[in-house]
Amino acid sequence: MLFMVIERFRDRDPIPVYRRVRDAGIKFPEGLKYIGSWIEPNFDRCFQLMETDDARLLQEWILNCQGLGMTFEIVPVVPSKETREVVAPYLDQT
């Protein structure tokens, strides 16, 4: 299952997070796959696409990020292509 993880940097300050990534690397629990991420230009939020069949792995990862000044929102998502397949049979109903 896919999850959009929305991180908010405290005071729009990404430095503590990037310093930790530089110094210690990113450690994801086994079974949690990082797909990609995007950062807002004002450093307010980071959007990370993650994949796992066990949402507890997201909880474990977030607990490992404590002390970096971030908050997290986790949103389950479905790819557009798969959503189109679900919606297609309903398009011609009146």
C-alpha positions in Angstrom: 0.0 0.0 0.0 1.2 3.5 -0.8 1.3 6.3 1.8 2.0 10.0 1.3 3.9 11.2 4.4 3.7 14.9 4.9 6.5 16.2 7.1 6.5 19.7 8.5 9.8 21.2 9.5 9.7 23.2 12.7 10.1 26.9 11.9 10.7 25.9 8.2 14.2 24.8 9.3 15.3 21.7 7.3 18.9 21.9 8.6 18.6 19.5 11.6 17.0 16.9 9.3 19.5 17.3 6.5 22.4 17.2 9.0 21.2 13.9 10.4 20.7 12.5 6.9 24.3 13.6 6.1 25.8 12.2 9.3 23.8 9.1 9.9 22.0 8.4 6.7 18.4 7.5 6.4 17.4 4.2 8.1 14.0 2.8 7.1 12.7 -0.4 8.9 12.8 -3.5 6.7 9.6 -3.6 4.7 9.2 0.1 4.4 10.2 1.3 0.9 11.0 5.0 0.1 9.7 5.9 -3.3 10.6 9.6 -3.6 10.2 13.0 -2.0 9.5 16.6 -2.9 10.2 19.7 -0.8 8.3 23.0 -0.9 10.5 26.0 -1.9 9.8 27.7 1.5 10.9 24.6 3.4 7.5 24.3 5.1 6.7 20.7 4.0 8.3 17.6 2.6 6.1 15.1 0.7 7.4 11.6 0.8 5.8 8.7 -1.0 6.4 5.4 0.9 5.2 1.8 0.3 4.5 -0.8 2.9 2.0 -3.6 3.7 2.4 -2.8 7.5 1.6 0.7 8.7 3.3 0.0 12.0 6.6 0.3 10.1 5.7 4.0 9.4 5.1 4.4 13.1 8.5 2.9 13.9 10.2 5.1 11.4 8.5 8.2 12.8 9.6 7.3 16.3 13.2 7.0 15.1 12.9 10.6 13.8 12.0 12.1 17.2 14.0 15.1 18.3 14.5 16.5 14.7 11.7 19.1 15.0 9.3 17.5 12.5 5.6 16.6 12.6 4.1 14.0 10.4 0.8 13.4 8.6 0.3 10.0 6.9 -2.2 9.7 4.1 -3.0 6.4 2.4 -3.1 7.0 -1.4 -4.1 5.1 -4.5 -2.3 5.7 -7.9 -4.4 7.6 -10.4 -4.2 4.7 -12.9 -5.7 2.3 -10.4 -8.4 4.8 -9.4 -9.4 5.2 -13.1 -9.8 1.4 -13.3 -12.2 1.5 -10.3 -14.1 4.5 -11.6 -14.4 3.4 -15.3 -17.4 1.1 -14.9 -19.4 4.0 -13.3 -18.7 6.6 -16.0 -21.6 5.6 -18.3 -24.2 5.1 -15.6 -27.0 7.6 -15.6 
